[in-house]
């Protein structure tokens, strides 16, 4: 089925907030690919033979569902990554330890370890008594600022007080401890995508439940001999847990009688994405401030003040701050036009997002393919005509080049401690996102062994090393959050009642809004909005109508069917139109799109 959409958007310069400096100028950036273990032709036992790796230090596959690069060690000369070793011989061969998901360090300065390799496996060959009940989640690797520990999914890898980059950090000295959340048995869901605070003590994470996604913050506490819970091995407990939501807090959109009120300072930590460089702010994907425009936000740990970091109509998600707190890099679809068809018109209040947000976020992907590229932005975020700088702007766009559009960024990027380098990783488009019945032909990988993932190092050529700001003294208890001790249940959240409402523009006009709910599921299933001279800023004025109806799949809760009709005109500083259904005879006949 076809989705028909027109949008013509001109650029308008927004006024800058008081105290926000002028946007920075573009800078010179050099890109290099970092080395990885050699590729074995198959994952058959023994496929990683001497001709492929004469040092018997392991091979990886051409493709991998588990690969993920992380951040820098404190010396700035090493990057951590999760790899999947394949093709190892059977024990007792020395190379048999290089198998399955493992945590490695990669040299970034061209040097080599004593083995002769530019990488070193941290988790290979660790004695079984030192890695009891290792958790299967081994994603989002992160090295603590003390250099002695690594967060590896739901595990902590520790080398007995020796820095991980040291040659003295050998497998017999390594311990890997699972992270345990005593609340995991209740309705809070299982932890996912953990991020460590710069103080190396606190940690943030998200969790899905049937009611949606929530995020949490707590402290890691080592428990050598636990007497409670289902995991009675040496472990790290998550204690002093805070649910990152205000007790009885306001929602981004609320009804006051027949009026709708939008509060852009309402704290709505959806998916937690980490912490600022100092650790004074929590980074997250939150409720939209403009229709279908999904952005990254920061909320101060103490004050609860919310900052919108990105505002470009494209989708932003993974993010990392520099340690001087002055820059961040985000993986973003800007430049791909994946989101412009729905979010290209700015300054539309996020009313239809009450039913479209899941679909809007999903269009950043084509299956496993994400259209991310790294974007460098100063700490004050997108503003006016400033939307940051593509890190990998250089290149000729050809197969395998640093800006080859078939190589797409993944989570997470990271700054070196001195702020002069950025590391990120990419994956190459593969079937079914190309080839076979897909009209897009599959590219041929130029990476070693035809590998479809690569780690890239960006050198900010004109920058001088920075000094990190002091790490914020993070509390155990966040003043604006909700305490969440073991056994706690998720509190009820505000639910916008169905009905007819008016949203008044802060400057002029109004938006007549009708909201309908599914009586069985108690979720909003339809939003209809009629704009009349609506303006929040006195520069952009909306006129026209938009309506969206949601139907959920009976078999898959992630599959949404939307009947979406738009006919909006914007005047003033920007002349734009958002219109679906070219040539349709009436508003009652709407094109459909399955997501």
N, C-alpha and C positions, 0 to 999 in steps of 0.2 A: 504494500500500500504506500501511497505517496504522501509526504508532508510538504505542504506548499507554504512558503513563507517569504515575505519581502521585508527587508529592513535597510533603510538608507540613513546613515548616521554621520553627521559632521562632528568634528572635534571642537569642543569648547573648553576654554581655560577656566578652571575653578579657582576661586580665591583661596589663598593659603591661610591656614590658621595662624594666629598670632604666635610668634616665637618659633615657627617652623622655618628652617633655612631654605634657600633656593636649592633646587635639585642639583645633584652633582653632575659633572660632565662624564661622558663615556671615557673608558680607559682601555689601555692595551692589555690583552689577555692571551697568553700562550697555552695551548692544550697539548698534553702528552697522554699516551695510553700506558698504564702500569702493567707490569708482567704478572701473569698467573701461572699456576702449574700447567704442564703440557696436557694436551687433549688426547685421550685414548680413543681408538676407533669404535670400540664397543664397551659395554660394561661387563663382558664376560670375564670370568676369573683368569687372571694372568694377562689380560689385554694391555695392561700398563707394563710393557716389557722393557728390557734394557735399551733397545734401539730408540724408544720414545723417551724414557727417563733413565739414563745410565746411573744416576745417583740413588735410584730406588726410593725417591721421596714423594711418590704419588702422582696420579693423573686425575684429571677432571673430564667431564663429558662435554660434548658439543652443545647440548642443551642441559638445562637444570631447572627444576622447580624450586630449588632451595637456595640458590646463590643469592647473596646480599652483601654489598659492601657497607662498611660502617664509617667510623670517624678516625681521627688521628690519635696516636699516642702522644704523651706530653712533649716528647722531643721533636715532634713535627716531621720525623723521618720515617714513620711507619703508619700504615693504615690497617685496620682490622677488617676481616671479611669472613662470612660463612660460605664454605664451599662444600661440594659433594664429590668426594673421591670415589672413583670407580676403577674396575679392572685390576684390583690388587691380587697378588698370589695368596694362596692359603698359608696360614700359620704352619710351621714356625718361621717362615721367611720373614726377614726384618721388615720388608715392605708391606706386610699384611696389616700393619696398624693404619695404613693410609686408605681407609675405607669409610663410606657413609658420610654423614654431615659432620664437619669439623670446623674449628675456628682457627684461622691463620692470620699471621701478620705479613704485610707486603712492604718491602722497602720502597720509599718514594724518591730516594736520592741517587739511585743507580748503584748503590753498594750491595753487598751480598752477605749472607750469614755464613757461619763457618762450614756449613754443608756445601757451599758453593751456589746455593739457590738464593734468589731475591725474595723468597718467602720462607716462612717458618710456621709449622703447625704447632699450635698451643695445646690442643686437646688430644692429639693423636698419641696413643700409647699410654694414656693415664691409667694407672692401676685401678682395677675394678673397685677396690675398697675405697678409693679416693673419689669415685664418681657414682655413688649409690643413688638410684632413682633419678637419674638425669632426665629432666623434663624434655618432652619431644619438641616443644616450641623453642627454636634456636635462631630466631630472627632478630633484626634490629640490633646488631652487635655494637657495643659502645665500650670504650676504654675509660675507666675512671680517671679523674684528673691526678690522682696520686700515682697512676701508672702501674699499680700492683694488682688491680682487679679488672675484670671485664664483665659487663652485663651481656649475657648471651641468651636472648629470648627470655625464658622463665628460669634462668640459671645464673649463678655467679661463679666465674672462674677466678681462682686465687692461686698465687704462686708463692705462698709462705713468706710474704714480705719482700720478695725479690721483684724487681720491675719486669714486666712481661717481655720487654724487648731485650733483656739481658740474655747472654748465652748461658748464664747460670740457671735460667728458668728452664729446667728439663722436666720431662713427663713425670718423673718420680716425685717432684716437688709440687706438682699441680694438684689442686683439689677443685672439684666442680660440685657446687651445692644447688639443689633446687630451691626455687622461691615458692613459699607456701602462703596462701591467703586463707586464714581460718573462716572467712565469710563465704568462701567459695561454695559451701554446701547449701546456701540459701538462695534467694531469688535474685541475687546481684549479678549472676553470670560469671563466666570464666574470664580472667585477665587476658588482655591482648595488647600488643604493641607497646611494651613498657619503655619508658624513657627515664633516665637517671638525672637527678638534679645535679648542678655543678658542685654541690657540697659533698657528693659521693655517699650521702646518707639517705636522702629522701628520693622518692620515685613516684612517677605518675603513670597511669594506665587507663585504658578504656575497657568496657565490657558490654556485650550485647545481652539483652533479655527480650522476652516477647513484647515488652513495652517500648523497646527502642534501645538507644545507646546512651550509656552514662559514663562519666569519667571520675577518677579517684586519685587521691594523693595520700601517701603514707610514708612510713619510715622502715628501712630495712634493719632487722634485728637478728643477729646470729643466734641460733638455737641448737646447741651441740647435742643435747639429749632430750628431744621433745617427748612429752608424756601425753599429748593430746593430738587429735586429728588423725587423718588417714595416712599421713606421710611421716612415719616415725624413724627418720634418719636425720643426720645432721643437715640443717636447712636454714634458710633465711626466711623469717616470718615477716609479713607485712603487718605492722602495728600502727596504732594511732591513725586509723584510716579516716579520711575526710571524703565525703561525697561532694563533688564540685558543683554544688547548687545551693542557693540560698534557702534556708528554712522558710517556707511560706513566701518565697520570693516572687517577684513579678515576672510575668512571661513577656516575651518580646511584643506580642500582640494580645491585648486584653479588651474586654468589653466593659464599658461603664454606661449602664443603661442602654440606650440606643446608639451610643457613640463607640467607635473603635479608637484605641490609643496605642501608638507604637512607641516603645521605649528602647532606644539604641544602646542604653547603658544596662539593660537587663542582662544578667550573666547567664549564658546558655552554653556551657562547655559540652559540645557534642563529642567530637573525636579529639582526644588530647594528642598534640603533636610535639610536645617537649617543653623546654624552658628557654628563656632569653639567655644571653651570654653571661650576665651576672646572676641569673636565677631569680630575679625579682618579679618576673612575669611568667605566667603559664600561657603557652601557645596552643591554639585549638582551632578547629573548624566549628563555626557557630552559626546561629540563625542568621539568615540573609538580611542585609540592610537595603538591598535593591532586588527587584524581582529576578529570580533565576541566576543571580550573580553570587556564586559561592566563594567565600573569601577566608583568609586566615586572620584571626584576632589574637590579641594579647590581653590578659587580665592581671592586674597587679595582685600579688599574693596577699598583701595586707589591706590595701584600700578598696580593692574590688573595682577600680577604674578600668573600663574597657577601652582598648584602642583597636581600631580597624587598620590592619597592616596592608592589605591588598584591596584594590577596588576595580582593577581591570575586569572587563566582562568575562574573560576566560577563567578557567578553574585553577585555583591554587591549592596545594595540599602540603606535601612534606616541606619542612622548613628548618633552617638552622641559623643561629646567630653567631656572629664573631664574638670573641671573648672580651673585646672592648665595648661591646653592646652597641656599636655604631652601624653595623651592617647585618643584613640577613640574605640568605639565598633560599629561594623557594623553587620547587619543581612545579611547573605551570604549563597549561596548554596554550598560553598566549602566542600568537603567530600561526597556530594551526587552524583557527576559525572553527574549532569544534563546538564552541558554546555561543558564538556570535548570533546564530540564527534565533536564539531564544533570549539572550542577555545583552545583545548589542545596543539596544536602546537603554540609556541610563535614566536614573531618577524616577523609576517606577516603584512605588512602595511594594513590599513583598507580600501582597495579599494572596495572589494565586499560589504562592509557594506553600501555602497550607496544604496543598494537594500535589504540587509538582516537584518538590525539592528532591525526592528520591530519584525521579526520572532525570531531572536536570543534572544531578551529580553523576549519574551513570553514563551520560553521553561523552564524558572525557575518555572513555574506553571504547575499544572495539574488541570485545572479549578480553584476552590477556594483554592486548596491546594498549598502552597508555601513551597519550600524545604529549608527554611532559618533556620540557627542556629546562635547564637551570637558568634562573633569572636572578641577577644581583641587584639589590635594592637597599637604599640607606634606611636607617632605623625608623625614619618618619613615614616610610611607606609610599605607595602610589599617591600622587596628587597632581592636579592640573593636567598638563600634558606629559608628565613624567611617569613612566611605567617601568622604570628599571632598565637594565641592560642584559641582553642575552649573553650568558657566559661564553657559550660556544658559537659566537657570531661569525668567527673567521672560518675560512674554508670555501670550497667551490660547490658544495652540495652534492658532489659525486659519491659513488658507492664507497662506503667506508670512511669518508671524510669526517672531520669533527662535527660538522653541521649536517651530516647526512640525515634527512628527515625520516629514514627508515630505522634509525637508531634512536630509541625513545628512552627518556630518563625514568628512573625508578626511585623509590625511597631507600635511604635518606641521603641528602647531601651533607657536607660538613666543612667548616673552616679549619685550617691549621691553627695551632695555638697562637702563632705570631701574626695571623691574619693575612699572610701573603699568598696562601694557596687555598684552593677549594677542591675537594674530592667529591665525585659523584659517579654513579654507574648507570649503564644503559643496557637495554636488551633490543635485539634485532627482531623486526616483524617476522613471524613464522606462521604456517598454516594453523588454524583456518582464517586468520586475519589477512592472508594473502594466498595465492595459488589455488589449485583445485577449482572449485566453483566460484571462488572470489575473483573478480576481474583484475585485482591488483596482483601483478606477478611478484613472486618471492625473490628478494635480492640474494645474491651470493655473498656470504660473509667473507670479509677480508681479514678477520681476526685469526690468530694462530689456530690451526686445526679446524677452521670453519666454525669456531666458537660463536654462539649467538648472544653472548653477554660480555661486557667489557667494563673496566674501571678506568676512569679518566681523571687526570690531575690538571687543574687549571692554575697557572701561575699568573698572579696579578702583577704584571711586569713593572709597573711604576711605583708600587707600594713599598713603604719601609715597614719593618717589623713593629708591631704595636705591643703595648703592655696590657695584659688583661686587667680589667677592673676587679676590685675585691669581690669575692663571692658573697652574695646576699645571705644574711643570717636567716635562713628559712625556718619558720616555726613548725612545731609538730601540729599545732591546731591553727587552721586558717580561719580568721575571724568571720568571713562571710559565708563559709561553707557549712555543710551539715555533718555532724559527727556520725560515724558509721561503724560502731563496734561490732564484734562478732555476734551473729544472730539477728542483727538489725534487718529490717525490711525496707525496701525502697518506699519513700513517702509518695503520696498521691501528688500529681502535678496538675496545674491549672489546665482546664479544658474549655476552650472557647465554645460557648453555647451556640446552637443553630439559631438563625434569625436574620432579620434585616437591620443593617447598621449603616452609619455614616462615618467616614473617615475625613476629617477636615484638613486641608492643606495648611501648613504652618504659615504660608504667605497668603494663599487665596484658594478659592474653589473647594470642591468636595468630591469624594468618591463614594457613591452609593453601592453598598456591598451586601450580597445575599450569600449566606452560608448554610449548607445542608449537611446533615450527618447520616451515616449508615446506622439505623436504629439497633442493629444486632452487634456490630463491631464497635460502635461508639467512636468512630473516626470520621473526620471531615471527608466527605465524598464529592462536594461540589462548591466552587466559589465563583461568583459572578460579580463583576465590578463595572460600574458606569462612571467614567471620569468627566467632570465638568470644570474646565478652567483650573484644574488641580495643580498647585505648585507649592513645594516646600521651601524653595530658595529664592523665589521671585525672578528666576531666570529661565526656568524650564517649565512649560505648561503642558498638561496632558488633557486630551479630549478623546472620547470614544469608549469602547467596550472591550472587555476580555472575560471569557468564561472557560472554566476547565472542570470536567467531570472525571472522577477516578473510579476505575473498576479493578479490584484486586483479583489475581488469579486464584482459583480454588485450590490449585495444587502447589503453587510456588509463591510465597509471600513477597518475594523480591521482584516478581514480575507484575508490572503495573500497566494497565491499559488506560490511556488518557484520550478523551475527546476534548480537543483544545481549539478554541476559536479566539482570534485576536483581530481587532480593528481599532488601533490606537494611533492618534496623530499627536506629535510633539512639536510645539512651536516655541519661539523665544530665542534663547542663545543657541539652541540646536533645533534644526528642522529634520524630523525623522518620522518614519512610519513603521508600524509593526502590524502586519496584516497576513492572515492565513486565508486560504481558499480562493485562489485566483479564479475569477469567473463564476464563483458560486452564486446562485440566484437569491439565496436568503441566509440569514444568520442561523437558521435551524439545521442547515446541512453543513456539517463540520468534517474536515478531513481527520483521519485517525492515524495514530502512530503507536506501534507497540515498542516498549522499551524492555 
